[in-house]
Structures are given as C-alpha cells and as structure tokens.
C-alpha cells in the first residue's frame, strides 16, 4: 500500500471535486435573480434557490446506499451529466416551470457527485493517511464553496445570466473529463450480507453525532454568508463585504498548511471544541465590528471554525465506517451539512427581519454553544484520531 496520499488517482479526484463544487455553488447566488427575470415571485425565488440543497437532502440516503453498491465512476459521471443538463436547461429553456425541474435535476446530480466522489477517495487512501487525505479533500471543497459564488457573480456581471450558467456547465464537463482519466474505477466493496444490511439503512448511526455537530456549526456560517452584505448595508459599516470572503479563503489555505497531518493525530472531539470556540470568536468579532480590522479577525475565526470542521468532520466520518459502508456514512455526513446549510439562510432571514440587528450575531451564537454541548457527547464516542 502506498504511503503517500498524492497519487495520480487521488489528485485527479481532488481536482475534479473543485470543479463539480464550482458547478453547483457558482449558480447559488444568481439563480434567484434569474428566476425573477422570467417571472418568479419573491416566494418562488426563494424556493428555486433552495431546491438544489433540498433535493440533495432527500437524495442522500439513496445515493449513500447506491455508492456502496455500484461503480463510483458511473455514479459520478451520471451526476455530472445531470448537472451539465441542468445548466444547459437554465440557458436554453427560460421557463419558470422548467427551471424548477432543472434545479431538482441539479440537486440530484450534486448528491450523486458529492457522495460518490468522497466515497471513492476513501477507497484510494492509505488507512494511516485517511485523516490528512480526506482533510485535504474537504479543504478543496471548502475553497470551491468560498470562490465559486464570486465566479458566478462576476461572470454574470460580464456575460449575463446565461453566460454564467454556461461557465457552470463547463465546470461539470471538466469534471467528467478528469474523472474519466482515473485508473481505479471505484468498484463496489459492499457484497452479500453486507449489501443487504446496508440497503436497509437510511443513515449510518455512528456518524450521526458528527453530522449533528457539523449541521449546528453550518447554521451561523451560512446565515452570515447569506445576510452579511445586507447587514453591512443596513448598519452602514465602512467595510467591503467581498473582502471578508477573500480573507476567509486565504485563511483557510494557511490553516490547512499549518495543520498538515494533525487530522491523523488529534481526536475529533478536540477539533470540535476548538472549532466551536473559534465560531464564537468569529460571531463576537462581527457583533463588535466597526471597521475592517475586526472583519479580518472574524474571517480568520470563521475559517478556523466552519472551514476546519468541514474537513475534519469528513475525516472522522470516513474513520467511523468500514470500507463497504462508507457510502452511507458519507451520505449521513452530507445530510448534516445540507440541513445546516439549508436552515442557516432561513434562521438568518428570520432574525434579520424580526429582531434588532444588535441581536443578530449574539443569537446566532446559540448554535455555536450547541456545538460545545455536542463535544461532551462526542468525546465519549470518538476517542481516537481519524485513522
């Protein structure tokens, strides 16, 4: 067994992961505006924007089981073809009812790619490098989530909605080309009695606490991501919101280099506790923000909370399951992530519209405190590093 994580196939999967994530996340900030141009009401704008994540949540148990029973290359290519078809549908059929169908198709494709690719990766990594390997993969996903919205917004400003959707479709096509160059085709390891047992499961129980903790820390992050611009505009603060996300992405890269192999050495509960306090630090900095300095500090804290948790939770999830059940385990991980990502904008919208802006970030801190509570549960379950 190779001792390095940077093999030909692993590198291709990591590059492919960046592009499939860009395909989905670059459409997120612009699809609601596009829906408005073809006649959607405010309610339908919100529904269409949330459909991708909502459909992905529904598909997680199905795709998790499927990932354990089929070739990963088939699953990932099928998911990319669905996303490519959706992007082309956005462009060439500007009808509201068709946009709804295409968003559902995009969500199903995203679910297939995310679970299929992450499960595939765990099959290619040396067991003693599982934590660091999955950690790098998670960092690449988090980086794509940070830069893809900017790509979508900038391309929409330069090329219009349809040009931006074509770029998203090109990302799906690049993903297919990269995946087809992978030598290991990701054959299923779930057979016989194990296959029958796995099929009866909707979630992987051992991964549920990790999914809950990740969901809790995702809520304040995605709430801030959705309403940070509106918060700055409403309060008149002299800061540039786009700089926040640029600093976040840069801090995430620095943290990833600094942490290196710690995902294989430090137990998951320790990371959970540190990331929870980092989230509290970020939300506190945003509450007291009066200029760019505290915004910079908040972005660094956010990278040290959600950015690190995204990676370390994926590593810990991979470590909880045997090879023949990693698909459903990863499905459980993404279920928590999707629920948190979907609830974050809803919670943020409720707070933004119904309470004083002075309470916006203090109330979001409740979810970070919930993560600290999850630490006391997780430390009894996950005592060993993600290996």
N, C-alpha and C positions, 0 to 999 in steps of 0.2 A: 504493500500500500504506500502510495506517495505521501511524503511528509509535508509538502507544500500545498497551499490552497490555490496558488495561482497557476493552475494547469490550463491547457488550451480550452477545454470544455467549460471550465468554471469561469474563465474570463469572458467567453462568448455569452454565457448566461447573464453575467453581470452587466455587460454592455446592452444586451437585449432587454434586461429589466429596466434600464434607464429609458429606453425608447418606448416600451409599452406603457410605462407610467406616464411619460410625457403625452402620449396619445390621449389618455383619459383626463389627466389633470390640466392640460392646456385648454380644454374646452369648458372646464368648470366655471371660470369667471365670465365667460362671454355668452354661454348658451341661453341664459335668461334674457339678456338683451336682444339676442337674435329672435327668440320666441316672441318678444314684444313687437318686433318689426313685421312679423307675419300674423299678428292679430291676437296674441295671447293676453289675457287679463293678468293683473298682478298675482292672483291666486295661482293661475296656471303657470306663470313664470316660475314661481317657487316650486310647484310640483315637478315641472320639467327639469329644473336644476337638481332636484333631489332624487330623481328617478334612477340615475345611474347607481348611486350608493344603495338606494332602497332595493333595487332588483338584485344587486350583488349580495346583500344580506340574505335574501330569500334563496339565492343560488348556492350559498356557502356549504350547507350540509350535503347538497347533491354533488357539487364539484369536489368537495373533500373526499367523499366516498369514491367518486369516479377516478380521482387522481391515484388512489391506491390500487385500481383495477385495470388501468389502461396505460398505453404508452404515453409518456409525458409529452413527446414531440407532437403527437396527434392532438392532444388536448390544447397545447399552447398555440399551435398553428390554427386550430379551429377557433380559438378565442381571438387571435389576431385578425383572422378573416372576418369575424363578426364585427370587430371594432372598425376595420377598414370599410366594410359595407355601411356601417352606421355613419361614418364621416362622409362618405360619398352621398349617402342619403340626405344628410343635412344640406349638402351643396346643391343637389340636382332636383330635389322634390321639396320646395319650400311651402309645405302644407302643415298646419298645426297637428292634425291627427297623425300624419306620417312622422313628424318629429317625435311625438310621444313613442311611437313604435320603435324608432331608431334609437332613442335613449334607452329603452328597455333592452334592445339588442346590444347596445354598447355596454350596459351594465353586466349582462350575461357574459360577454366576451372578456370583460375586465375580471370577473370572478374566475373564469377558466384560466386566464393567463397568470394571475397573481398566485393562485394555489398550485397550479401545475408547475410553474417555474420555481417557486420556493421549495416544493417537494423534490423536484428534480435536482436542485442544488444540493440538498442534504444527502442525496444518494451518491454524490460525487466527491464529497469532502471526507478527508481522514477523520476518524472518530475523535482523536485528540485535538483536532483543529476545528471542530464543529462550531464552537462558540465564536472564535475570531472570524471564521469564514462566513457564517450567517450574519455576524455583526457588520462585516464589510458590505454584504449584500443589502442589509437593512439601511445602511448609511447611503448607499447609492439610491435606493428607493426614496429615502427622506430628502435627498438632494434634488431628485427629479420633482418631488412634490413641492419643493421650495422654488425651483426655477421655472417649471412648466407654466404656472399661471402668468408669469411675466412674459414668457414666449407667446402665450395666447393673446394677451392684451396688446403687446407691441405689434404682433403680426396683424391683428385686427385693425389697429390704427393705420398700418401701412397698406394692407391688402384688402381690408374689409372682412366681414364675417366669413364669406365663402373661401377666401384665400387662407384664412386662419384654419378653417376646417380641413382644407386640402393639406396643409402642413401637418396637422394631427394625423390624417390618413397616411401621409408619407412616413410618419414615425411607426405606425403599425406595419407598413410594408418593410421598413428597415428591420424591424423585429423579426419578421418572418425570414428574411434573408440571413440574419445572424443565426437564428435557431437551426436552419437547415444545414449550417456548417458544423453543428455539434456532432461529434462522432458517437458518443453514447446516446442511444435513442430513448433512454429512460424507461426500460422495460418494467412492468409491474412486479412487485415482490409479494403482493397480497394474493395468496392462493388457498384453496381447500377450505379448511375450517376457519382459518383466519379471515378469509374473504367473506364467508357467511356471517361471522361475528361483526366484522367492520361494517357490513352493509346495513345492519340493524341500528347502527349508531347515527345520531344526528350531530353530536358533539363528542369531543374527547374529554372525559371528566377531569383527567389530571391537568389539562391545560386551561380549565375554566377560571381558576383564580388569576392566572396571568392575563387572560382575556378581559376579566372584570377590571383589573388594575390598569391595563392599557386603555380600556374604554373610559375610565374615570379621568385619566390624565389627558386624554384626547379632547374631552369636552371643553376645558378652558382654552386649550390651544386653538381649536377650530373656531370657538366663539370669538376669540381675539382676532384670528385671521379673517373672519367674515366681517367684523364690525370695527376693526382698528381705524380704517380710513374714515368711517362715519363718526367715530368717537373723536378723532383729531379735528375733523371739520366742525363738529358740534361744540367742542370746547375751545376752538380757536388756538390750539397749541402751535408754537412755531417750530414744528418738526415736519420732516418729509416721510410719509408712511412707507414708500417703496424702499427707503434706506434700511428700515427695520428688517425687512425680509432678506435684503442683501447681506446685512450683518449676520443674521441668523444662519444663512447658508455658509458664510465664511467661517463662523464659529463652529459649525458642525464639522467641517473638514478638519479644523485644527484639533477639535476634541477627538475625532476619530484617529488621527495620527498619534495623539498623546496617549490614548487608551490602549491602542495596539492590541496586545494579546490578553488584556485583563478579562475579556469575556470568558476565557477558558480557565481563569484562576479565581475570580471573585464570585461568590454565590449571588444568585438573582435577587434575594431579599435585600442585600446590601445596596445594589443598584437601585432597587425600587425606593428605598428610604431616601437615598441621596437625590434621586430624580424628583421625588415629591417635594423635598425642601427647596430644590432648585426652581420648581414651578412656583412655589410660594414666593421665592425671591423675585422671580420674573413678574408675577402679578403685583407684588408690593411696589416694585420699581415703576410699573406702568401707572399705578394709582397715584404715586407722588411725582410722576413725570411732569416737568415744567419746561424741558428743553431736550436737546439731542443727547446729552450725556447719559441721563437715566434711560433713555430709549435704547442706547447702545448696551447698557448693562442689562436691561430687560431682554434684549435679543439674545445675549450670551447665556443668560439663565434659561431662556426657553430652549435653546439648543442643547443645554445640559439636562433638560427635563424631557420634553417630548422627543427631541431628536435622538437622544441616547436610549430612551425607553423603547422607541420603535425598534431599534436594533437589538437591544439586549433581550426584549420580550420574545422576539423571533428566535433568538439563540436558545433561550430557555425552553420555548415550546418544542423545538426540534429535539432537545435533550429529554423531554418527558416521554416520548413515544418511540417504540421500536420501528425499524425501517418499514415494515408492512402496514403501519398505521399513521405514518407521518402526514399523509394527505388529509385525513380527517382532523388531525391535531392542528395542522396549519389552517384548515377551514375554521376551527374554533378560534384560533388567534385572530384571523381576519374578521370573524364575526364580532369580536370585541372592538376591534379597530373601527369597523364600519358603523357599529352602533354609536360609538363615541363621536365619530366624525359627522354622523347624521344628527345627533342630538345637540352637538355644540352650537351650530347656527340657530337652531330652534331656541335653545336656552339663551343664547346671546341676543336674539331678536326679542324675546320676552322681556329680558332685563333692560335692554336698550329702550324699549317702548313703554315700560311700565314703572320703572324705578328711577331715582335720581342717578345721574351719571357718576356722582361721587361714590355710589354703592356698586357700580358695575364690576369693578375688579375685586373688591372685598367679597362680594357674593360668589364670584367665580372661584375664589379661594376655597370654598367649601369642598369642591371636588378634589383639590389637592390634599386637603385634610383627610378626605375619604381614602385617598391612596396611602396615607400614613397608617390609617386603620388596616388596610389590606396587608401592610408589611407584617403585622403581628399574626395574620393568618398564614401568609406565605412563608414566614421564617420557620414554621412548624412543618411545612411540606417540602420546601426546596432548600435543603441544607448544603447541597454540593454545587460547585460551579457547573455551567452549561457545557458538559463534556460528553 
